[in-house]
Structures are given as structure tokens and as C-alpha cells.
């Protein structure tokens, strides 16, 4: 599995256990960032907040600190970093408080150098 962006080069070997014959291939995978994983719809009266929690799973054997980036909103409050323990799930919470009536769209991006 790949957890970082970049190219992954691998050798895959298929072997016939009875005859000992084998065939191998060199493969390259380009690993890129994930697209939109989910869309969350939140509704709140003007100047009243609503909270939401996102489960984030860490498959690694070490804890990971995620940096958060918020795009296109001043109406969402969230922590700049969040740590998820090794091989477990962390719950990331944020608050949405609209300052005026109407629709708005925002994007939260999580990334890590680990």
C-alpha cells in the first residue's frame, strides 16, 4: 500500500510451484492525492454553530499528525493539526457558524509529512 504521493516501482513474479517456471513483470504505479472522499451538508441558523465529527483512520504502526487546510470559508472553526494514534481511528471535530443567510461551500484537506 502507498501512503505518500509519488511513483512506486515493483517487481511481480508468478511461479509455477510444480515445474519451477516463473514469469515476472516490472510495474510502476503513480500514487496521487485522494479526490473528494465525502460531502457533508450542514445547516445552522445565522450566528449559531453546529458541530460535526469526521472519523480518520491511521493504518500505520506509528501515530500520525495531520495538518488541516480550510479552503473558501471563514465560517468553519477547526484545529490546525490533529494526531491520530497508531493503527487506530481518531475523531476530528469542527464547528460551522454561518455569518449570513445563504449557501456556502468549503473544503477541508488533511495531509501529513509522515
ChimeraX commands (.cxc) that place a marker at each C-alpha (Angstrom):
marker #1 position 0.00,0.00,0.00 radius 0.5
marker #1 position 1.14,3.52,-0.70 radius 0.5
marker #1 position 0.57,6.33,1.77 radius 0.5
marker #1 position 2.65,9.03,0.07 radius 0.5
marker #1 position 2.45,10.67,-3.34 radius 0.5
marker #1 position 4.97,9.58,-5.94 radius 0.5
marker #1 position 5.87,6.69,-8.19 radius 0.5
marker #1 position 6.10,3.15,-6.84 radius 0.5
marker #1 position 8.23,0.65,-8.76 radius 0.5
marker #1 position 7.63,-3.05,-8.11 radius 0.5
marker #1 position 8.50,-6.46,-9.48 radius 0.5
marker #1 position 5.71,-9.04,-9.61 radius 0.5
marker #1 position 6.67,-12.71,-10.01 radius 0.5
marker #1 position 4.32,-15.56,-10.87 radius 0.5
marker #1 position 5.80,-19.00,-10.17 radius 0.5
marker #1 position 4.57,-22.48,-11.03 radius 0.5
marker #1 position 5.40,-24.44,-7.86 radius 0.5
marker #1 position 5.36,-27.80,-9.65 radius 0.5
marker #1 position 7.61,-27.02,-12.61 radius 0.5
marker #1 position 9.61,-24.15,-11.13 radius 0.5
marker #1 position 8.85,-21.98,-14.16 radius 0.5
marker #1 position 8.27,-18.33,-13.49 radius 0.5
marker #1 position 7.32,-15.09,-15.20 radius 0.5
marker #1 position 7.97,-11.64,-13.83 radius 0.5
marker #1 position 6.84,-8.12,-14.63 radius 0.5
marker #1 position 8.13,-4.72,-13.62 radius 0.5
marker #1 position 5.27,-2.35,-12.85 radius 0.5
marker #1 position 5.12,1.32,-11.95 radius 0.5
marker #1 position 2.20,2.93,-10.11 radius 0.5
marker #1 position 1.65,6.65,-9.91 radius 0.5
marker #1 position 0.21,7.45,-6.48 radius 0.5
marker #1 position -1.62,10.77,-6.14 radius 0.5
marker #1 position -3.75,12.55,-3.58 radius 0.5
marker #1 position -7.25,11.34,-2.99 radius 0.5
marker #1 position -10.13,13.23,-4.52 radius 0.5
marker #1 position -13.18,14.31,-2.56 radius 0.5
marker #1 position -13.99,11.46,-0.21 radius 0.5
marker #1 position -17.29,12.74,1.14 radius 0.5
marker #1 position -19.59,15.75,1.04 radius 0.5
marker #1 position -21.01,16.92,4.35 radius 0.5
marker #1 position -24.12,19.09,4.35 radius 0.5
marker #1 position -24.55,21.25,7.42 radius 0.5
marker #1 position -27.38,23.64,8.25 radius 0.5
marker #1 position -27.43,26.19,11.06 radius 0.5
marker #1 position -29.26,29.43,11.85 radius 0.5
marker #1 position -27.20,32.59,11.30 radius 0.5
marker #1 position -24.67,33.18,14.12 radius 0.5
marker #1 position -25.39,29.80,15.73 radius 0.5
marker #1 position -22.92,26.97,15.47 radius 0.5
marker #1 position -23.29,23.31,14.63 radius 0.5
marker #1 position -20.56,20.71,15.22 radius 0.5
marker #1 position -19.58,17.79,13.05 radius 0.5
marker #1 position -17.12,14.92,13.61 radius 0.5
marker #1 position -15.12,13.11,10.93 radius 0.5
marker #1 position -13.56,9.69,11.67 radius 0.5
marker #1 position -9.97,9.41,10.39 radius 0.5
marker #1 position -8.20,6.04,10.34 radius 0.5
marker #1 position -4.43,5.65,10.65 radius 0.5
marker #1 position -3.25,2.28,9.23 radius 0.5
marker #1 position 0.40,2.95,10.10 radius 0.5
marker #1 position 2.24,1.44,13.09 radius 0.5
marker #1 position 3.17,4.94,14.35 radius 0.5
marker #1 position 1.00,7.89,15.30 radius 0.5
marker #1 position 0.49,10.49,12.57 radius 0.5
marker #1 position -0.03,14.23,12.89 radius 0.5
marker #1 position -2.31,15.61,10.20 radius 0.5
marker #1 position -2.22,19.21,9.09 radius 0.5
marker #1 position -5.60,20.69,8.21 radius 0.5
marker #1 position -6.24,23.21,5.48 radius 0.5
marker #1 position -9.52,25.04,5.08 radius 0.5
marker #1 position -10.42,26.44,1.65 radius 0.5
marker #1 position -13.12,29.02,0.84 radius 0.5
marker #1 position -14.59,29.62,4.29 radius 0.5
marker #1 position -14.32,31.88,7.30 radius 0.5
marker #1 position -17.38,30.22,8.84 radius 0.5
marker #1 position -15.68,26.99,9.91 radius 0.5
marker #1 position -13.51,26.68,13.01 radius 0.5
marker #1 position -11.03,23.80,13.19 radius 0.5
marker #1 position -7.71,22.87,14.74 radius 0.5
marker #1 position -4.61,23.39,12.54 radius 0.5
marker #1 position -3.24,19.93,13.42 radius 0.5
marker #1 position -4.70,16.64,14.61 radius 0.5
marker #1 position -2.88,13.49,15.80 radius 0.5
marker #1 position -4.24,10.01,15.11 radius 0.5
marker #1 position -2.71,7.18,17.20 radius 0.5
marker #1 position -1.05,4.20,15.51 radius 0.5
marker #1 position -3.35,1.61,13.94 radius 0.5
marker #1 position -6.48,3.30,15.20 radius 0.5
marker #1 position -9.22,5.78,14.45 radius 0.5
marker #1 position -9.28,9.40,15.58 radius 0.5
marker #1 position -12.33,11.65,15.64 radius 0.5
marker #1 position -11.76,15.12,14.18 radius 0.5
marker #1 position -14.38,17.71,15.14 radius 0.5
marker #1 position -15.05,21.14,13.69 radius 0.5
marker #1 position -17.71,23.83,14.02 radius 0.5
marker #1 position -19.69,25.66,11.37 radius 0.5
marker #1 position -21.24,29.05,12.18 radius 0.5
marker #1 position -22.73,30.96,9.25 radius 0.5
marker #1 position -22.40,34.74,9.43 radius 0.5
marker #1 position -25.13,35.44,6.87 radius 0.5
marker #1 position -28.04,33.60,5.30 radius 0.5
marker #1 position -27.37,31.63,2.12 radius 0.5
marker #1 position -25.37,28.74,0.78 radius 0.5
marker #1 position -21.61,28.40,1.01 radius 0.5
marker #1 position -19.17,25.69,0.01 radius 0.5
marker #1 position -15.86,24.91,1.70 radius 0.5
marker #1 position -13.19,22.25,1.52 radius 0.5
marker #1 position -11.19,20.70,4.36 radius 0.5
marker #1 position -7.94,18.99,3.33 radius 0.5
marker #1 position -5.89,16.71,5.62 radius 0.5
marker #1 position -2.25,15.99,4.86 radius 0.5
marker #1 position 0.81,14.67,6.63 radius 0.5
marker #1 position 4.55,14.56,6.06 radius 0.5
marker #1 position 4.66,11.09,7.69 radius 0.5
marker link #1:1,2 radius 0.2
marker link #1:2,3 radius 0.2
marker link #1:3,4 radius 0.2
marker link #1:4,5 radius 0.2
marker link #1:5,6 radius 0.2
marker link #1:6,7 radius 0.2
marker link #1:7,8 radius 0.2
marker link #1:8,9 radius 0.2
marker link #1:9,10 radius 0.2
marker link #1:10,11 radius 0.2
marker link #1:11,12 radius 0.2
marker link #1:12,13 radius 0.2
marker link #1:13,14 radius 0.2
marker link #1:14,15 radius 0.2
marker link #1:15,16 radius 0.2
marker link #1:16,17 radius 0.2
marker link #1:17,18 radius 0.2
marker link #1:18,19 radius 0.2
marker link #1:19,20 radius 0.2
marker link #1:20,21 radius 0.2
marker link #1:21,22 radius 0.2
marker link #1:22,23 radius 0.2
marker link #1:23,24 radius 0.2
marker link #1:24,25 radius 0.2
marker link #1:25,26 radius 0.2
marker link #1:26,27 radius 0.2
marker link #1:27,28 radius 0.2
marker link #1:28,29 radius 0.2
marker link #1:29,30 radius 0.2
marker link #1:30,31 radius 0.2
marker link #1:31,32 radius 0.2
marker link #1:32,33 radius 0.2
marker link #1:33,34 radius 0.2
marker link #1:34,35 radius 0.2
marker link #1:35,36 radius 0.2
marker link #1:36,37 radius 0.2
marker link #1:37,38 radius 0.2
marker link #1:38,39 radius 0.2
marker link #1:39,40 radius 0.2
marker link #1:40,41 radius 0.2
marker link #1:41,42 radius 0.2
marker link #1:42,43 radius 0.2
marker link #1:43,44 radius 0.2
marker link #1:44,45 radius 0.2
marker link #1:45,46 radius 0.2
marker link #1:46,47 radius 0.2
marker link #1:47,48 radius 0.2
marker link #1:48,49 radius 0.2
marker link #1:49,50 radius 0.2
marker link #1:50,51 radius 0.2
marker link #1:51,52 radius 0.2
marker link #1:52,53 radius 0.2
marker link #1:53,54 radius 0.2
marker link #1:54,55 radius 0.2
marker link #1:55,56 radius 0.2
marker link #1:56,57 radius 0.2
marker link #1:57,58 radius 0.2
marker link #1:58,59 radius 0.2
marker link #1:59,60 radius 0.2
marker link #1:60,61 radius 0.2
marker link #1:61,62 radius 0.2
marker link #1:62,63 radius 0.2
marker link #1:63,64 radius 0.2
marker link #1:64,65 radius 0.2
marker link #1:65,66 radius 0.2
marker link #1:66,67 radius 0.2
marker link #1:67,68 radius 0.2
marker link #1:68,69 radius 0.2
marker link #1:69,70 radius 0.2
marker link #1:70,71 radius 0.2
marker link #1:71,72 radius 0.2
marker link #1:72,73 radius 0.2
marker link #1:73,74 radius 0.2
marker link #1:74,75 radius 0.2
marker link #1:75,76 radius 0.2
marker link #1:76,77 radius 0.2
marker link #1:77,78 radius 0.2
marker link #1:78,79 radius 0.2
marker link #1:79,80 radius 0.2
marker link #1:80,81 radius 0.2
marker link #1:81,82 radius 0.2
marker link #1:82,83 radius 0.2
marker link #1:83,84 radius 0.2
marker link #1:84,85 radius 0.2
marker link #1:85,86 radius 0.2
marker link #1:86,87 radius 0.2
marker link #1:87,88 radius 0.2
marker link #1:88,89 radius 0.2
marker link #1:89,90 radius 0.2
marker link #1:90,91 radius 0.2
marker link #1:91,92 radius 0.2
marker link #1:92,93 radius 0.2
marker link #1:93,94 radius 0.2
marker link #1:94,95 radius 0.2
marker link #1:95,96 radius 0.2
marker link #1:96,97 radius 0.2
marker link #1:97,98 radius 0.2
marker link #1:98,99 radius 0.2
marker link #1:99,100 radius 0.2
marker link #1:100,101 radius 0.2
marker link #1:101,102 radius 0.2
marker link #1:102,103 radius 0.2
marker link #1:103,104 radius 0.2
marker link #1:104,105 radius 0.2
marker link #1:105,106 radius 0.2
marker link #1:106,107 radius 0.2
marker link #1:107,108 radius 0.2
marker link #1:108,109 radius 0.2
marker link #1:109,110 radius 0.2
marker link #1:110,111 radius 0.2
marker link #1:111,112 radius 0.2
marker link #1:112,113 radius 0.2
marker link #1:113,114 radius 0.2
view
